[in-house]
């Protein structure tokens, strides 16, 4: 059983990366396009929300396909930490009370990708495998 679990570890890492990135991209799409949920306010690129939405959508896409996984994950982890401390933490200490659970979870999941990489189903892995041949 241990061998099966170990063999699937890089693939499951990729699945977690893909699902996390897909969920993350929705926040950017909402801010930019008003999809899949209505915009809270009009999109302005040179605002905090505009920069966050752009990073969420395009950084999330890079993470989804696993291209430049580690540096993109580092940037997005910092973005979510910044969002937590700037927007959520001043409201309350507890993430459940301040609405910061997603920001906290995304920040730490992305931090994990900085160290773990994108897994076996990623553009990064494909490029690495081609270079090694």
Backbone as a ProteinNet text record, in pm:
[ID]
protein_1_A
[PRIMARY]
XXXXXXXXXXXXXXXXXXXXXXXXXXXXXXXXXXXXXXXXXXXXXXXXXXXXXXXXXXXXXXXXXXXXXXXXXXXXXXXXXXXXXXXXXXXXXXXXXXXXXXXXXXXXXXXXXXXXXXXXXXXXXXXXXXXXX
[TERTIARY]
82.1	0	86.6	195	284.7	343.9	377.1	432.7	331.8	206.7	101.5	82.3	76.5	59.1	176.7	297.4	416.5	419.6	377.2	376.9	277.9	167.9	65.1	87.9	182.1	204.4	224.1	311.3	328.6	203.3	124.3	1.2	-104.6	-117.9	-215.2	-172.7	-43.2	6.9	-41.1	-33.4	-81.5	-231.5	-307.6	-453.1	-486.2	-419.8	-443.7	-405.7	-295.2	-253.6	-358.4	-406.2	-503.9	-634.8	-686.8	-813.7	-799.1	-689.5	-667	-658.6	-585.6	-571	-704.4	-782.4	-913.4	-1004.1	-1006.8	-1088.6	-1037.5	-906.6	-845.4	-876.5	-871.9	-897.8	-1037.8	-1131.5	-1268	-1274.4	-1189.1	-1187.3	-1140.3	-1038.7	-991.8	-1094	-1156.7	-1259.3	-1377.3	-1412	-1520	-1482.2	-1360.1	-1316.9	-1306.1	-1261	-1236	-1360	-1426.9	-1535.8	-1675	-1681.9	-1812.4	-1867.8	-1778.3	-1817.2	-1726.5	-1771.1	-1903.3	-1997.6	-1950.1	-2036.2	-2026.9	-2125.5	-2129.1	-2010.8	-1963.3	-1858	-1911.5	-1825.2	-1865.5	-1854.7	-1761	-1742.8	-1675.6	-1682.5	-1625.1	-1474.8	-1428.5	-1287.3	-1202.8	-1099.5	-1000	-863.1	-789.5	-662.6	-564.9	-554.3	-455.5	-514.6	-579.7	-629.1	-583.4	-594.6	-555.7	-636.8	-766	-853.2	-819.4	-785	-749.7	-622	-521.9	-395.1	-418.9	-494.2	-523.4	-600.1	-701	-779.3	-694.8	-605.1	-516.7	-423	-363.9	-275.7	-353.6	-473.5	-555.4	-589.5	-628.1	-669.2	-549.1	-451	-339.3	-236.2	-209.2	-122.2	-187.3	-318.4	-392.6	-385.4	-392.3	-382.2	-244.3	-138.8	-3.9	8.4	-49.6	-47.9	-131.1	-243.3	-330.2	-255.6	-180.8	-108.1	28.1	69.6	196.9	317.6	306.5	417.8	474.9	604.1	671.6	604.9	574.4	495.7	553.4	679.4	738.1	737.3	788.1	784.4	642.9	554.5	416	348	370	311.4	364.2	491.9	550.3	480.9	463.3	396	251.7	178.9	38.8	23	116.1	113.1	128.6	221.3	240.1	119.1	58.1	-62.6	-172	-190.3	-296.3	-263.2	-136	-97	-122	-85	-108.1	-258.3	-339	-485.3	-539.7	-488.4	-537.6	-509.3	-384.5	-347.4	-401.1	-422	-472.7	-624.9	-694.4	-841.1	-909.3	-863.6	-936.6	-894.3	-765.2	-716.3	-763	-772.7	-819.2	-962	-1041.2	-1179.5	-1191.2	-1101	-1104.5	-979.5	-939.7	-823.6	-851.4	-972.1	-1006	-1051	-988.4	-1027.6	-1175.6	-1232.8	-1375.1	-1460.4	-1419.4	-1494.8	-1465.1	-1346.7	-1311.2	-1323	-1369.5	-1387.8	-1257.8	-1152.3	-1021.8	-978.6	-1071.8	-1032.2	-971.5	-1036	-985.3	-849.3	-832.7	-703.5	-594.2	-622.8	-524.9	-492.8	-595.7	-575.8	-501.7	-543.1	-472.3	-326.6	-299.9	-163.4	-75.9	-126.1	-45.1	-38.9	-143.7	-139.4	-37.9	-40.8	54.8	196.9	213.8	346	397	309.3	346.9	396.2	329.8	371.8	509.2	545.4	679.7	784.2	759.9	855.5	834.7	709.8	678.9	683.8	669.9	664.1	524.4	515.9	385.9	339	423.7	385.4	414	376.8	412	326.6	209.1	121.9	131	245.4	267	356.1	345.7	432.9	578.1	598.8	733.9	796.1	720.9	770.6	794.9	705.7	721.1	849.3	874.9	997.8	1121.7	1115.2	1228.2	1258.6	1151.6	1169.1	1231	1191.3	1247.1	1393.3	1430.5	1570	1659.7	1605.4	1685.4	1706.1	1639	1652.6	1763.9
-119.8	0	126.5	124.6	240.1	272.8	170.3	192.8	260.1	219.9	278.6	425.4	452.7	591.1	678.1	625.8	700.9	726.2	628.2	642.2	749	763	859.4	998.7	1014.7	1143.5	1258.7	1246.1	1359.2	1389.5	1287.8	1308.9	1379.2	1337.5	1400.6	1544.7	1568.3	1705.7	1790	1735	1806.7	1831.7	1733.3	1749.1	1861.2	1862.7	1968	2104	2110.9	2236.1	2282.6	2193.2	2228.1	2276.1	2203	2240.8	2372.5	2388.3	2514.1	2631.9	2614.8	2723.3	2755.8	2654.4	2677.3	2756.4	2718.3	2791.1	2933.4	2950	3081.4	3173.5	3119.1	3198.1	3258.6	3192.8	3244.9	3381	3403	3532.4	3642.5	3611.6	3708.7	3733.3	3626	3640.6	3723.2	3705.1	3785.4	3933	3963.4	4103.5	4168.6	4091.5	4147.6	4143.1	4027.1	4005.7	4001.1	3994.6	3977.7	3838.4	3740.8	3601.5	3513.3	3413	3351.8	3417.7	3518.5	3593.2	3741	3816	3958.6	4032.6	4134.2	4220.4	4298.2	4321.2	4402.1	4550.2	4583.8	4721.7	4715.6	4823.4	4821.8	4792.2	4723	4686.1	4806.4	4832.3	4934.3	4869.7	4855.5	4783.4	4839.5	4971.5	5032.4	5065.7	4965.8	4973.6	4845.7	4843.3	4721.2	4601.7	4621.2	4513.5	4473.3	4570.2	4541	4459.7	4498.9	4424.4	4284.2	4275.9	4144.7	4056.5	4112.4	4034.7	3984.3	4069	4029.4	3917.6	3931.9	3825.9	3697.7	3710.9	3592.7	3517.3	3590.9	3524.9	3471.1	3555	3512.5	3429.8	3467.5	3383.1	3249	3251.4	3126.8	3037.7	3097.8	3018.1	2953.4	3030.7	2972.9	2857.7	2875.5	2768.7	2648.8	2675.3	2569.3	2478.2	2536.9	2455	2410	2466.1	2425.9	2485.5	2611.3	2680.5	2782.4	2775	2860.8	2845	2722.8	2694.2	2756.7	2736.7	2784.2	2936.7	3012.4	3158.1	3215.5	3160	3208.2	3178.3	3058.5	3022.8	3114	3149.6	3241.2	3376.9	3428.3	3557.3	3552.5	3446.7	3436.1	3410.7	3338.5	3318.2	3452.5	3532.8	3666.5	3755.7	3746	3823.3	3790	3661.4	3620	3656.3	3650.3	3694.6	3844.5	3920.2	4064.1	4093.5	4022	4041.2	4009.8	3903.7	3867.4	3978.6	4022.3	4120.6	4260.3	4292.3	4424.5	4433.2	4329.5	4334.5	4261.8	4143.6	4058.9	4076.7	4073	4075.9	4198	4316.3	4430.7	4413.9	4326.7	4307.5	4220.3	4122.8	4030.4	3945	3891	3802.4	3669.8	3616.8	3483.2	3484.7	3403.4	3398.4	3366.1	3285.3	3253.8	3379	3465.7	3588.3	3701	3698.9	3809.6	3774.1	3653.7	3612.9	3581.1	3556.3	3534.6	3390.3	3296	3154.4	3122.6	3169.1	3138.2	3202.1	3326.7	3393.6	3317.9	3274.7	3200.7	3066.3	2994.1	2862.5	2873.2	2965.4	2983.8	3019.9	3107.9	3148.8	3029.2	2942.2	2828	2716.1	2696.6	2596.9	2641.9	2769.9	2820.1	2815.8	2843.2	2830.8	2687.3	2591.5	2450.3	2424	2480.4	2459.9	2519.9	2624.6	2681.9	2574.2	2493.1	2390.7	2258	2224.2	2093.9	2094.7	2210.7	2216.4	2185	2160.2	2142.3	1999.5	1903.7	1764.7	1714.3	1590.8	1526	1571.9	1624.7	1673.5	1825.1	1874.9	2019	2048.6	2169.4	2212	2212.5	2252.2	2251.1	2112.1	2010.5	1872.9	1828.7	1865.9	1830.9	1890.8	2016.9	2082.5	2019.4	1988.5	1925.6	1787.5	1711.6	1577.4	1584.3	1683	1698.4	1738.4	1823.6	1866.3	1751.4	1658.8	1547.9	1436.5	1444.3	1337.4	1368.5
0	0	0	77.8	85.7	-51	-129.5	-263.2	-355.4	-345.9	-429.7	-392	-261.8	-216.3	-259.8	-246.5	-286.2	-436.7	-514	-659.8	-704.9	-633.8	-672.3	-614.3	-523.9	-458.2	-556.5	-660.5	-752.2	-835	-862.6	-939.7	-854.8	-730.5	-641	-610.4	-600	-585.6	-703.3	-823.7	-942.7	-936.2	-890.5	-879.8	-780.9	-666.7	-566.7	-624.6	-699	-762.9	-863.6	-947.1	-1051.2	-989.4	-892	-829	-753.5	-680.2	-606.5	-701.6	-810.4	-907.4	-973.8	-1007.5	-1069.1	-975	-849.1	-751.9	-733.6	-732.7	-714.7	-832.7	-953.7	-1073.8	-1073.7	-1009.9	-1006.1	-937.5	-838.8	-769	-863.7	-944.8	-1042.7	-1152	-1199.3	-1303.4	-1252.3	-1127.1	-1069.5	-1069.5	-1026.9	-1018.5	-1157.6	-1256	-1388.8	-1478.4	-1483.7	-1578.8	-1516.6	-1384.6	-1321.2	-1343.3	-1358.3	-1379.9	-1296.9	-1232.8	-1228.3	-1127.7	-1058.5	-965.1	-1002.4	-961.6	-992.1	-931.2	-1003.2	-950.5	-831.6	-735.3	-620.4	-653.5	-743	-788.8	-925.1	-1003.1	-1138.2	-1136.5	-1238.7	-1249.6	-1289.7	-1212.5	-1243.7	-1227.6	-1337.6	-1336.3	-1233.7	-1224.8	-1136.4	-999.9	-942.3	-805	-735.5	-603.7	-532.6	-579.7	-595.7	-641.4	-784.9	-868.5	-1006.9	-1018	-942.4	-941.6	-884.9	-775.8	-715.9	-814.8	-880.3	-975.8	-1091.7	-1141.3	-1251.2	-1207.8	-1089.3	-1038.3	-1012.6	-959.8	-931.7	-1060.4	-1163.9	-1287.4	-1365.3	-1392.3	-1476.5	-1399.5	-1274.8	-1192	-1164.8	-1140.6	-1120.7	-1242.8	-1363.8	-1486.4	-1498.7	-1469.7	-1473.7	-1374.3	-1258	-1158.5	-1206.1	-1268.9	-1319.2	-1416.7	-1509.1	-1606.3	-1553.6	-1441.5	-1381.6	-1450.7	-1494.9	-1558.3	-1461	-1436.5	-1337.4	-1200.4	-1165.6	-1045.5	-919.8	-894.3	-768.1	-755.6	-855	-838.4	-838.1	-919.9	-922.3	-788.7	-735.7	-606.2	-495.7	-503.1	-404	-409.8	-530.9	-549.6	-499.6	-534.7	-495.5	-345.8	-286.4	-142.1	-70.5	-118.2	-61	-81.9	-200.6	-229	-128.8	-100.7	-8.6	135.9	172.5	306.8	321	218.3	216.7	227.6	149.1	152.6	291.4	352.4	485.7	585.2	591	693.3	664.2	539.3	505.4	516.8	471.8	463.8	579.7	611.5	706.3	851.8	878.9	1016.9	1097.5	1037.9	1118.1	1171.4	1111.4	1154	1279	1290.5	1404.2	1399.9	1513.2	1518.2	1448.3	1463.6	1415.6	1269.3	1183	1042	1020.2	1105.4	1090.6	1109.5	1198.2	1225.1	1127.2	1063.8	975.3	826.8	794.5	655.4	583.8	658.2	596.9	582.2	596.8	586.7	450	342.7	208.2	184.3	224.9	206.2	280.8	401.3	480.8	416.5	379.2	319.6	186.7	98.8	-28	-2.7	92.6	121	157.8	243.1	286.3	183	106.7	-1.2	-106.2	-141.8	-239.8	-185	-57.1	4.3	-4.9	11.8	-3.5	-146	-247.7	-386.8	-413.7	-340.1	-354.7	-325.5	-225.2	-185.5	-257.8	-289.4	-348.5	-501.5	-563	-708.5	-758.6	-887.7	-952	-966.1	-935.4	-951.3	-1092.3	-1116.9	-1243.5	-1361.2	-1335.6	-1443.5	-1451	-1494.5	-1504	-1623.9	-1675	-1784.1	-1735.4	-1611.2	-1553.9	-1562.8	-1525.5	-1528.7	-1672.9	-1762.1	-1903.8	-1959.9	-1929.8	-1978	-1915.8	-1788.2	-1718.7	-1776.9	-1804.1	-1860.6	-1999.1	-2079.7	-2214.2	-2208.6	-2113.2	-2098.4	-2056.1	-1977.8	-1925.9	-2028.7	-2143	-2244.3	-2339.3
[MASK]
+++++++++++++++++++++++++++++++++++++++++++++++++++++++++++++++++++++++++++++++++++++++++++++++++++++++++++++++++++++++++++++++++++++

